[in-house]
Amino acid sequence: MNKQRAQEIAASPVMANVTFNEVPVYIQHVEESNETARVYPLNDPQNEQNVPLSALREH
């Protein structure tokens, strides 16, 4: 996923269908300097992690 699209999704009040390793996730924040995103699985909000933007997929 490109950085601009990830930022749009993170800022939007509308939930987008985004996955990381085929698991639906919520994008909390995009870190521009190292092109990562802070995400958590929708079914496990306590499991926050930083992942590369390249590993995120929008469906």
N, C-alpha and C positions, 0 to 999 in steps of 0.2 A: 504494500500500500504506500502511496506517496505521502510525503509529510503534510502537504496542504490538505489533502482529503482527510487524513487522520485528525488534523486540527479542527476541520469543519465538523466532523462527527463528534469529537470531544466537546465542542462548544454548543452543539445542537440539543434542544430539549427533546427531539424526536429520537427514539431508540433505533439505531442502525443494526443490521444483522452482520456482525463482525465475528470472525473466529480466529483463534490461535491454536494451532495443532488440532483443528477440527472441533474445538470446544468453544461455544459461544462466550464472548467476553464483552465487558464494558470498558471503554477507553476513558480513563480519568484525566490523563494529562499527556501531552506530547513534549518530549525534551528535544528541542531543535538541534542543540549542539552535538549530540551523539546519535540522532535519529532513532530514538527509542520511544516507547510509550509505556506509561504506567497503566496496567490493566488488571482486572480480576474476573474470574469466571462468574457467569450469572448465577450459577448454582452454589457458589462458594465465595461470597464477598470478602471473607477474611483472608483469602489467599491472593494477596496483591503481589504483582511481580512486574519487573521491567523487562520488556521484550523488544527485539528489533522490529522496526516498522515493516521491514521486508517479509517478516513472518506472519503479518496480519492479512487476512483476506476478508473482503466485503462480498456478501452474497445477495 
